[in-house]
Amino acid sequence: MKRIRLIEEVSRITHLSGEANYTRIHLASSPDLIVCKTLSMCVDELPGFVRIHKKYAINPKFFQKAILVDNKTANVLVSDKVLPISRRRLKEVLADLWRINSLN
């Protein structure tokens, strides 16, 4: 039953944060949920989510803007929360978010 409930709430998930072997699911207007799966497993099960950092993945529907800190680091604003983009993923994440936003 829990899995069905979670699938129905995918459109309300703003972002995911990994905490060792658990993932915290941040919802738009509800308390956070914690599942006993790694962040990688959750991202594989949730199509369209963009991995931005070792600890974070975002739902592009809630992406507001990218904030460049300097030429090698950036943050994203997702539902009024600032999340870091890893330096290694910076170009790929910005390209993915630009592509997704241009399709909408």
N, C-alpha and C positions, 0 to 999 in steps of 0.2 A: 504493500500500500504506500509506503514512504516513497518508493521510486516513481510511482504514478504521480504523486503530488509534486515531486520535484520537477518532473518533465512538464507539467502544466505551468510551473512557475518560471520556466526558462526565459520568457520574455520580460520578467521582472528582475532578473539577475543583472546587477550593474558590473560587478567584477568578482574575481576569485582571488583569495590569498592563501598561499601554501604555508602550512605549519607542520613541518616534518612529514609524517604519514597521514596527516589530516588536512582537509581543505575547508577554509571558512568561505561560505557562500554569502555574499553581500547582496541583499535584496533592496529594491527601490523604496518600498514603504512597509517593510516588515523587519522583525528582528533577524539577525544573521543565523544561518544554519551551519552546522559543522558535520562533515561527512568523513568517514574513515576510508579515504582514498587520497592518493597523491594528487598534486596539482596536474601533473602530466596526464593521469588517467581521466581526470575531470575534463580537461581541455580536449582530449580525444573523443569523449562522449558528447561534448557540446559543440556542434558545428558552428563556425563563424566567430568563435572567440579568438582573440589575438593575444599571444603570449608576449608580454612586454618586458619581463624581468624574471629572474630565477624564482621570485616569490609571487608574482602577479600575472594575471591574465584578465583582459577586459572584454566586455560586450560592446562592440562598435556602435550599437544603437544608443548607448549612453555616453559616448565620447563627445566632449565639448570642444577641446582645443589642445594643441601641443604647445608647451612653453619651453623654448630653448634657454638653457641656463648658461651655457657657453658653447663653443663649437664642437665639443665632444659629449656633452650631456644634455638631457632634456627630461621633462616631466610631462605627464598628460593630466588633463582635468576630466574626471569622470564623475558625473553626478555631484559636483562641487567638492570632490576629494582629489587631492594632488597625489599622483603615484609616479614613482621614478621609472624611466626607461633605461634598461641596461645599456652601457656603451656598446657592447658587442651586438646588440639587436637594434640599435638606433635607426640605421638606414632602412632595414627591412620593415620595422614597425611603422615608420613614417610613410614608407611606400604603400604598405598594406592599408593603413588608415586613409591615405589619400585616395587610393583605388576604391575602397569601399564607400567613402563619402561621395566620390564622383559618380558612382552607380546609383546613388539614392537621390 
